[in-house]
Amino acid sequence: EVRLVESGGGLVQAGGSLRLSCATSGFSFDDYALAWVRQAPGKDREGVACFSASDGMTYYADSVKGRFTISRDSANKTLYLQMDRLEPGDTAVYYCAADPNLGLISLGPDGAHYYLRYLYSDWGQGTQVTVAS
């Protein structure tokens, strides 16, 4: 079965950095769309960074662009999210997500809106990120 296991969250001061990892198994890592999605207390889930398997495009929410970087290691089947210059507004549970159907479609530069709002089929348990001001 599809397994997504996040790690790397924690408590950090504003301006600091964290690197989240998502160890995966049970699916074709290189053929799935991959994403990091966060949910802050009392708020809806928000796609923050996505990777398109079909064309290699990466997409970022405006709130994190320039500060967060999504990457993947195919050999180790691991997805990463490097988070720099963290802000209190970044406090949330961060989930790793994957989807086989979205991974079949190449949307190019216009795909950000769709990828960031897509309801991914598979999810990890999440890792807590808390940014103190």
N, CA, C and O of each residue as an XYZ file, in Angstrom:
532
protein
N       0.829     -1.175      0.000
C       0.000      0.000      0.000
C       0.875      1.240      0.000
O       2.052      1.199      0.358
N       0.266      2.345     -0.412
C       0.979      3.610     -0.435
C       1.269      4.057      0.987
O       0.376      4.094      1.834
N       2.528      4.396      1.240
C       2.929      4.892      2.543
C       3.716      6.180      2.372
O       4.614      6.275      1.535
N       3.362      7.162      3.179
C       4.024      8.460      3.182
C       4.289      8.818      4.640
O       3.351      8.950      5.426
N       5.544      8.972      5.000
C       5.910      9.224      6.385
C       6.748     10.491      6.479
O       7.891     10.529      6.023
N       6.168     11.525      7.074
C       6.853     12.807      7.208
C       7.727     12.840      8.457
O       7.461     12.146      9.438
N       8.765     13.651      8.403
C       9.612     13.897      9.553
C      10.311     15.239      9.363
O      10.311     15.799      8.267
N      10.900     15.744     10.430
C      11.677     16.968     10.345
C      11.026     18.198     10.933
O      11.657     19.253     11.004
N       9.783     18.092     11.355
C       9.115     19.227     11.958
C       9.660     19.518     13.342
O      10.428     18.735     13.900
N       9.255     20.653     13.887
C       9.706     21.027     15.211
C       9.402     22.470     15.515
O       8.652     23.130     14.795
N       9.991     22.954     16.588
C       9.834     24.339     17.018
C      11.057     25.137     16.589
O      12.192     24.738     16.849
N      10.818     26.260     15.935
C      11.912     27.091     15.455
C      11.541     28.563     15.606
O      10.367     28.926     15.545
N      12.542     29.395     15.800
C      12.313     30.831     15.882
C      12.096     31.417     14.494
O      12.606     30.898     13.502
N      11.339     32.494     14.436
C      11.138     33.182     13.166
C      12.486     33.521     12.537
O      13.410     33.978     13.210
N      12.571     33.285     11.239
C      13.812     33.512     10.525
C      14.668     32.275     10.394
O      15.640     32.263      9.638
N      14.317     31.235     11.122
C      15.076     30.007     11.083
C      14.676     29.110      9.928
O      13.855     29.477      9.089
N      15.272     27.926      9.900
C      15.043     26.987      8.808
C      14.738     25.592      9.326
O      15.167     25.209     10.415
N      13.997     24.847      8.534
C      13.727     23.441      8.782
C      13.715     22.723      7.443
O      13.405     23.316      6.410
N      14.054     21.449      7.472
C      13.964     20.623      6.283
C      13.072     19.426      6.583
O      13.411     18.576      7.406
N      11.937     19.368      5.912
C      11.016     18.261      6.080
C      11.345     17.157      5.088
O      11.754     17.418      3.957
N      11.159     15.923      5.530
C      11.375     14.773      4.671
C      10.104     13.927      4.625
O       9.356     13.861      5.601
N       9.874     13.293      3.499
C       8.753     12.380      3.338
C       9.281     11.097      2.722
O       9.558     11.044      1.524
N       9.419     10.069      3.538
C       9.845      8.765      3.051
C       8.644      8.040      2.471
O       7.597      7.960      3.113
N       8.786      7.513      1.268
C       7.650      6.891      0.593
C       7.926      5.443      0.220
O       9.076      5.015      0.114
N       6.840      4.701      0.023
C       6.923      3.327     -0.445
C       5.560      2.912     -0.966
O       4.558      3.569     -0.684
N       5.514      1.825     -1.726
C       4.253      1.270     -2.175
C       3.673      1.865     -3.445
O       2.531      1.568     -3.795
N       4.425      2.689     -4.136
C       3.952      3.255     -5.396
C       5.126      3.690     -6.252
O       6.267      3.742     -5.793
N       4.824      4.000     -7.504
C       5.849      4.437     -8.441
C       6.170      5.900     -8.180
O       5.479      6.797     -8.662
N       7.216      6.124     -7.420
C       7.580      7.455     -6.961
C       7.716      8.462     -8.100
O       7.273      9.604     -7.976
N       8.318      8.050     -9.193
C       8.588      8.967    -10.298
C       7.376      9.258    -11.176
O       7.445     10.123    -12.049
N       6.275      8.557    -10.963
C       5.091      8.730    -11.802
C       3.940      9.446    -11.097
O       2.922      9.737    -11.725
N       4.083      9.730     -9.824
C       3.038     10.399     -9.057
C       3.318     11.882     -8.932
O       4.469     12.309     -8.839
N       2.246     12.660     -8.932
C       2.376     14.047     -8.519
C       2.618     14.053     -7.011
O       2.011     13.274     -6.276
N       3.500     14.926     -6.560
C       3.873     14.983     -5.152
C       3.669     16.393     -4.628
O       3.828     17.369     -5.361
N       3.314     16.492     -3.353
C       3.010     17.806     -2.812
C       3.232     17.868     -1.312
O       3.219     16.855     -0.613
N       3.434     19.072     -0.848
C       3.399     19.388      0.570
C       2.184     20.272      0.802
O       2.010     21.299      0.145
N       1.356     19.862      1.738
C       0.136     20.574      2.064
C       0.131     20.841      3.562
O       0.486     19.961      4.346
N      -0.261     22.025      3.966
C      -0.268     22.338      5.389
C      -1.660     22.737      5.858
O      -2.502     23.178      5.075
N      -1.875     22.569      7.156
C      -3.131     22.975      7.760
C      -2.836     23.628      9.107
O      -2.341     22.982     10.030
N      -3.146     24.905      9.201
C      -2.979     25.641     10.437
C      -4.221     25.470     11.296
O      -5.291     25.149     10.779
N      -4.096     25.679     12.598
C      -5.251     25.531     13.490
C      -6.427     26.394     13.051
O      -6.277     27.597     12.838
N      -7.594     25.775     12.918
C      -8.796     26.495     12.557
C      -8.886     26.929     11.103
O      -9.791     27.680     10.740
N      -7.969     26.472     10.272
C      -7.961     26.874      8.876
C      -8.017     25.670      7.951
O      -7.742     24.542      8.360
N      -8.376     25.924      6.702
C      -8.422     24.869      5.704
C      -7.022     24.463      5.272
O      -6.052     25.194      5.472
N      -6.943     23.294      4.683
C      -5.671     22.850      4.149
C      -5.239     23.731      2.989
O      -6.060     24.189      2.194
N      -3.936     23.958      2.907
C      -3.369     24.838      1.899
C      -2.189     24.156      1.223
O      -1.215     23.793      1.882
N      -2.275     23.984     -0.081
C      -1.139     23.463     -0.827
C      -0.026     24.499     -0.829
O      -0.265     25.659     -1.168
N       1.169     24.107     -0.463
C       2.276     25.055     -0.386
C       3.352     24.807     -1.433
O       3.988     25.754     -1.897
N       3.563     23.567     -1.808
C       4.586     23.241     -2.800
C       4.250     21.920     -3.457
O       3.915     20.952     -2.773
N       4.335     21.867     -4.785
C       3.968     20.672     -5.527
C       4.998     20.371     -6.600
O       5.683     21.265     -7.098
N       5.093     19.087     -6.948
C       6.001     18.640     -7.988
C       5.218     17.833     -9.010
O       4.528     16.877     -8.657
N       5.324     18.217    -10.279
C       4.649     17.513    -11.363
C       5.572     16.460    -11.949
O       6.639     16.782    -12.473
N       5.159     15.195    -11.859
C       5.975     14.117    -12.414
C       5.996     14.140    -13.935
O       6.982     13.730    -14.547
N       4.914     14.617    -14.551
C       4.777     14.570    -16.003
C       5.735     15.501    -16.729
O       6.253     15.147    -17.788
N       5.980     16.687    -16.177
C       6.853     17.630    -16.862
C       7.943     18.223    -15.975
O       8.723     19.062    -16.427
N       8.003     17.795    -14.717
C       9.040     18.261    -13.823
C       8.827     19.650    -13.262
O       9.712     20.187    -12.595
N       7.681     20.238    -13.517
C       7.395     21.568    -13.003
C       7.199     21.543    -11.490
O       6.691     20.570    -10.933
N       7.604     22.612    -10.845
C       7.331     22.812     -9.427
C       6.450     24.027     -9.264
O       6.551     24.989    -10.025
N       5.582     23.979     -8.265
C       4.638     25.058     -8.023
C       4.655     25.421     -6.545
O       4.788     24.554     -5.682
N       4.519     26.712     -6.267
C       4.557     27.191     -4.896
C       3.433     28.171     -4.636
O       3.053     28.956     -5.505
N       2.909     28.109     -3.425
C       1.970     29.127     -2.996
C       2.704     30.459     -2.897
O       3.887     30.504     -2.562
N       1.993     31.536     -3.190
C       2.619     32.854     -3.144
C       3.218     33.160     -1.773
O       4.228     33.856     -1.673
N       2.598     32.643     -0.731
C       3.043     32.935      0.619
C       4.397     32.320      0.968
O       5.046     32.756      1.919
N       4.828     31.317      0.212
C       6.083     30.642      0.524
C       7.109     30.736     -0.596
O       8.264     30.359     -0.401
N       6.718     31.225     -1.746
C       7.629     31.299     -2.884
C       8.846     32.147     -2.544
O       8.724     33.261     -2.034
N      10.013     31.603     -2.836
C      11.253     32.276     -2.512
C      11.816     31.875     -1.170
O      12.981     32.142     -0.879
N      11.002     31.238     -0.350
C      11.443     30.791      0.970
C      11.480     29.269      1.088
O      12.333     28.721      1.787
N      10.563     28.587      0.410
C      10.481     27.130      0.455
C      10.953     26.541     -0.867
O      10.782     27.147     -1.924
N      11.547     25.354     -0.796
C      11.984     24.651     -1.993
C      11.605     23.186     -1.889
O      11.981     22.509     -0.932
N      10.864     22.695     -2.870
C      10.506     21.285     -2.911
C      11.504     20.545     -3.791
O      11.917     21.056     -4.832
N      11.887     19.360     -3.379
C      12.809     18.557     -4.161
C      12.544     17.085     -3.891
O      11.829     16.736     -2.952
N      13.117     16.234     -4.711
C      12.917     14.805     -4.511
C      14.190     14.033     -4.813
O      15.023     14.460     -5.613
N      14.321     12.890     -4.157
C      15.430     11.979     -4.348
C      14.822     10.666     -4.824
O      14.293      9.895     -4.023
N      14.899     10.415     -6.126
C      14.272      9.226     -6.694
C      14.916      7.934     -6.199
O      14.223      6.939     -5.988
N      16.233      7.943     -6.011
C      16.929      6.748     -5.564
C      16.433      6.293     -4.199
O      16.286      5.097     -3.950
N      16.176      7.250     -3.321
C      15.709      6.938     -1.974
C      14.204      7.104     -1.807
O      13.671      6.906     -0.715
N      13.527      7.466     -2.881
C      12.072      7.653     -2.872
C      11.641      8.577     -1.738
O      10.738      8.263     -0.962
N      12.300      9.705     -1.665
C      12.047     10.656     -0.601
C      11.767     12.042     -1.160
O      12.466     12.517     -2.055
N      10.753     12.673     -0.632
C      10.386     14.037     -0.988
C      10.837     14.970      0.127
O      10.731     14.628      1.305
N      11.338     16.143     -0.237
C      11.832     17.090      0.743
C      11.147     18.445      0.596
O      10.656     18.804     -0.474
N      11.129     19.174      1.689
C      10.706     20.560      1.665
C      11.681     21.358      2.519
O      11.668     21.264      3.746
N      12.521     22.138      1.864
C      13.436     23.017      2.564
C      12.714     24.319      2.853
O      12.234     24.981      1.932
N      12.631     24.691      4.113
C      11.914     25.879      4.535
C      12.897     26.850      5.176
O      13.491     26.556      6.213
N      13.060     28.001      4.552
C      13.965     29.027      5.044
C      13.187     30.284      5.405
O      12.072     30.502      4.930
N      13.789     31.097      6.245
C      13.174     32.354      6.683
C      11.733     32.130      7.136
O      10.804     32.802      6.687
N      11.584     31.179      8.025
C      10.263     30.818      8.511
C       9.606     31.969      9.259
O      10.267     32.767      9.922
N       8.294     32.031      9.132
C       7.487     33.071      9.750
C       6.431     32.437     10.647
O       6.080     31.273     10.453
N       5.918     33.183     11.629
C       4.869     32.624     12.486
C       3.672     32.103     11.693
O       3.028     31.141     12.110
N       3.369     32.724     10.560
C       2.272     32.277      9.722
C       2.494     30.920      9.080
O       1.560     30.339      8.526
N       3.708     30.408      9.144
C       4.005     29.086      8.604
C       3.657     27.971      9.585
O       3.722     26.794      9.232
N       3.294     28.326     10.795
C       2.935     27.328     11.798
C       1.751     26.504     11.318
O       0.694     27.050     11.004
N       1.926     25.204     11.263
C       0.889     24.307     10.763
C       1.382     22.876     10.847
O       2.559     22.619     11.102
N       0.460     21.949     10.627
C       0.847     20.567     10.396
C       1.109     20.434      8.904
O       0.270     20.807      8.084
N       2.260     19.908      8.559
C       2.641     19.753      7.165
C       2.498     18.298      6.746
O       3.050     17.394      7.374
N       1.749     18.094      5.674
C       1.488     16.764      5.159
C       2.173     16.548      3.817
O       2.234     17.452      2.983
N       2.679     15.360      3.624
C       3.145     14.910      2.330
C       1.973     14.252      1.617
O       1.235     13.478      2.227
N       1.795     14.545      0.345
C       0.677     13.992     -0.410
C       1.132     13.545     -1.791
O       2.110     14.057     -2.335
N       0.406     12.582     -2.346
C       0.737     12.052     -3.665
C      -0.532     11.666     -4.404
O      -1.554     11.365     -3.787
N      -0.462     11.678     -5.726
C      -1.622     11.325     -6.542
C      -1.183     10.757     -7.880
O      -0.363     11.365     -8.567
N      -1.718      9.594     -8.264
C      -1.334      8.985     -9.531
C      -1.994      9.622    -10.746
O      -1.387      9.682    -11.815
N      -3.228     10.098    -10.600
C      -3.954     10.653    -11.733
C      -3.423     12.018    -12.143
O      -3.233     12.290    -13.329
N      -3.189     12.865    -11.166
C      -2.618     14.169    -11.465
C      -1.238     14.008    -12.084
O      -0.821     14.830    -12.900
N      -0.533     12.956    -11.700
C       0.791     12.694    -12.237
C       0.812     12.359    -13.713
O       1.875     12.389    -14.333
N      -0.339     12.041    -14.294
C      -0.427     11.702    -15.708
C      -0.534     12.915    -16.608
O      -0.348     12.805    -17.820
N      -0.830     14.065    -16.038
C      -1.148     15.244    -16.823
C      -0.071     16.309    -16.689
O       0.336     16.674    -15.586
N       0.375     16.794    -17.829
C       1.329     17.891    -17.869
C       0.559     19.197    -18.043
O      -0.124     19.385    -19.049
N       0.666     20.088    -17.079
C      -0.060     21.347    -17.124
C       0.845     22.545    -17.382
O       0.362     23.639    -17.673
N       2.140     22.346    -17.277
C       3.077     23.409    -17.571
C       2.981     24.578    -16.613
O       2.536     24.428    -15.475
N       3.400     25.744    -17.080
C       3.433     26.937    -16.221
C       2.074     27.353    -15.683
O       2.000     28.041    -14.665
N       1.004     26.951    -16.343
C      -0.344     27.332    -15.926
C      -0.949     26.376    -14.909
O      -2.116     26.521    -14.545
N      -0.181     25.410    -14.451
C      -0.717     24.385    -13.577
C      -0.699     24.684    -12.092
O      -1.211     23.890    -11.304
N      -0.128     25.799    -11.691
C       0.030     26.099    -10.273
C      -1.295     26.096     -9.521
O      -1.424     25.451     -8.480
N      -2.277     26.816    -10.051
C      -3.568     26.922     -9.386
C      -4.190     25.545     -9.170
O      -4.720     25.259     -8.096
N      -4.123     24.702    -10.186
C      -4.724     23.383    -10.125
C      -3.975     22.464     -9.164
O      -4.597     21.800     -8.335
N      -2.661     22.420     -9.267
C      -1.866     21.541     -8.418
C      -1.992     21.902     -6.944
O      -2.076     21.017     -6.092
N      -2.006     23.180     -6.641
C      -2.037     23.628     -5.257
C      -3.385     23.398     -4.591
O      -3.458     23.333     -3.364
N      -4.446     23.273     -5.366
C      -5.794     23.089     -4.825
C      -6.330     21.678     -5.034
O      -7.448     21.371     -4.619
N      -5.558     20.835     -5.664
C      -6.001     19.486     -5.971
C      -6.172     18.646     -4.714
O      -5.398     18.775     -3.765
N      -7.183     17.786     -4.708
C      -7.421     16.870     -3.591
C      -6.635     15.587     -3.831
O      -7.125     14.651     -4.461
N      -5.434     15.561     -3.328
C      -4.553     14.422     -3.536
C      -5.120     13.162     -2.892
O      -5.777     13.232     -1.853
N      -4.870     12.025     -3.500
C      -5.481     10.775     -3.065
C      -4.813     10.154     -1.845
O      -5.478      9.487     -1.053
N      -3.518     10.360     -1.684
C      -2.769      9.706     -0.609
C      -2.055     10.726      0.259
O      -1.482     11.700     -0.228
N      -2.108     10.469      1.570
C      -1.573     11.426      2.540
C      -0.771     10.739      3.625
O      -1.034      9.592      3.984
N       0.211     11.460      4.140
C       0.918     10.998      5.313
C       0.201     11.451      6.568
O      -0.886     12.024      6.497
N       0.804     11.195      7.709
C       0.201     11.551      8.985
C       0.505     12.985      9.403
O      -0.152     13.523     10.295
N       1.480     13.598      8.775
C       1.807     14.979      9.053
C       2.912     15.150     10.083
O       3.161     14.271     10.908
N       3.561     16.293     10.015
C       4.572     16.661     10.996
C       4.351     18.115     11.397
O       4.135     18.974     10.542
N       4.404     18.385     12.680
C       4.096     19.711     13.203
C       5.272     20.657     13.040
O       6.403     20.332     13.401
N       4.991     21.829     12.494
C       5.966     22.907     12.406
C       5.422     24.087     13.192
O       4.328     24.575     12.907
N       6.172     24.544     14.172
C       5.765     25.680     14.978
C       6.851     26.749     14.911
O       8.010     26.495     15.236
N       6.460     27.944     14.487
C       7.402     29.051     14.349
C       7.060     30.110     15.384
O       5.972     30.685     15.354
N       7.971     30.364     16.287
C       7.775     31.345     17.338
C       8.319     32.707     16.911
O       9.379     32.794     16.291
N       7.592     33.756     17.245
C       8.022     35.100     16.909
C       8.927     35.673     17.984
O       9.386     36.809     17.864
